[in-house]
């Protein structure tokens, strides 16, 4: 299935978010410098972080309320969200603000979702879209990542606990997506079988 690129306002905003991610990554890395210089870069990085998040909320609102939802947006927007989360986590890990297990979890989770969605799109021509549990998982991860910006150096061990709620919710969401996709593809297979049977009967 080929998804047509549509440059709606939400998809343009998503592109703005995509272009802002490298700048955020640079400032997060620079925030690892000691003293006031690092603190200043941390504030700038946080501003980029919040701006990207608010733009994400804005493009979703516009898409839903102004009838600008597209199949391209259903794929493009979640991809940029995943890139945003992973980039933030990875850069935080590089400067010692985040434990490695969080980065690995996000990488594995997003890889599973991307590969699973790509398989379903290629095999069954179904575009998987976000559901409430996926959105809640994203919100919890964003809140947890935002919190990391303000955790003092001597208390960074608490980041291991900050990410427990989003990890649990994300695991639940991944399972729910898997069950939903299996149910949808099973239903699609039953429908195809029914159509084939009706066609055979018509021929007879």
N, C-alpha and C positions, 0 to 999 in steps of 0.2 A: 504493500500500500504506500503510495507516494503522498506525502502531506504538502499541500501548497503553502508557500510562505506568504503570509498576509501581514502587511505593515499597518495594522490598526494602532490606535493610540496606546492600548495596553502593551502591545508588543514593542513599540518604540520605547516606552518607559522601561521595559525589561532590558532592552539593549543599553539604555543609559546605566542601569544597574550593572550590567555585565562589564561595561567600560570603566565603571567606578571601582570594581573589585581590585584590580592591580594597584591602584593608588592607595586603597585601604591597606593592602598587604605591605606596601613599602613603608607606610607610616607605623604599622604595627611593629614591623621589624626595627624601625628607628626608635620606637618607644622602649626598646630594651637597653638603650644607653642610660648610664647612671645620672642621677641628679635632675635638675630642672629641665635640662634639654630633653631627657627621656619622657618626663611628665608632660611637657608641651606636645611632643609627638603623639603621646597616648591620647590626649584630648582631641587632637586632629583626627586620629584613627577612629576614635569613638564617634565623632561627628559623621565620618564617612559611613561607619557601621549603622548608625541610626538612620542616616539618609537613605541608605540602600534598603533598610527594612521598611521605612515609611513609603518609599516608592513601590515596593512590593505590595503593600496594603492598598495603595492608590490604584495600581493597575488592575488588581483584582476587583476592586469596587467599580471601576469604570467598565470593566468587561462584563460584569454581572448586571449592572443597572442601566447600561446604555447599549445592550445587545451587541457587544463586540467580542463575545466568546468565539474562539476559533480552534480548530484541531491543532494548528501550528502552535498557538498559545498554550494549549494544554500540555504540549511537550516542551516548548521553549522555556516557559516560566518555571516549572519545577526543576529543569536542568540548571538554570541560573541560580535558583534557590540552593540546590545541592552544592554547586560550585562555591557559592557565598559561604555556606556553613563550613565546608571542608577547608577552604582557604583561610578563614578566620581561625579555625581550630589548629591547622597546621602551623600558621605563623605564630600563634600563641605558644605552641609547643617549642618552636625554634628558640624563642626568647625565655623559655623556662617557666611560663605561666600556666601551662596545661600539661597534665600527665599523658604519656604516650597512649595509654589504653583508650582514652576518649577519641583520639585521632584515628586509631585503628578501627574502633567501633563505627565511627561515622563513615570511614572509607568503605568498610565491608557492607554496611547497611545501604549506602547509596549505590554501590556497585551492584548489589542484588536487585535493587529497585530498577536501576537503569537497564540491566540485562534482561530482567523479567519483563519490563514494559516493552523493550525492543522485540523480544521474542513474541509476545502476544500481538504486537502491532504487525509484525512480519507474517506470523502464522495464521492469525485469525482476523486481522484488519480491525482490531479494537484499540481505540486510543484510551488508555487508562487515565482517569482524571482524579484530582485530589478529593478526598472525603474528609469528614469532620475529624476523624482520629488522626489522619495524616497532618491536617492543619494544626491540630492541638499539639502534636509532637514537634512540629516546626516551631511553634510559638514557645514551647518550653525550652527547646534548644537555643533559640535566639535569646531568651531571657537569661539562660545560664551563661551563654557566651558574653552577653553584655555585662553580667555580674563580674566576670573575670577581669574586666578592665579596672575594677575598683578594689580587687583583693590585694591587701598589702603583702609585701614580699615575705614577711615572717609568718603569714597565715595562708600561704598558697596550698598547703596540704588539704584545706577544706574544699578545694576544687574537686577532689575525689568524691565528695558527698553532694556537691551542687549538681553534678550531672546524673545522679541516680534517678530522680524523677523523669527527666527527658529520655534517658536510656530505657527505662521500664515502659514508658508510653510509646516510644519508638518501636520497641520489640513487639508490643501489642499491635501497633498499627501495621507493621510488616506482616504479621500473621493474618490480620484482617484483610489486607490487600491480597495476600495469597489465596485465602479462602474465597474472596469475592471473584477474583480472576478465574479460579477453577470452576466456580459455579457458572460464571458468564460463558466461559468457553464450553462447558458441558451443555449448557442450554443451547448455545449456538450449534454444537454438534448434533443435538437432538432435532433442532429445527431443520438443519441440512438433510438429516436422515428422513424426516417427514416429507420434505419437498421431493426428495429422490423417490420415495415410495409412491407419492401422489403422481409423479411423472410416469413411473413404471406402470401404475394402474391405468393411467390415461392411455398409454400406448397399447395396453392389452384391450 
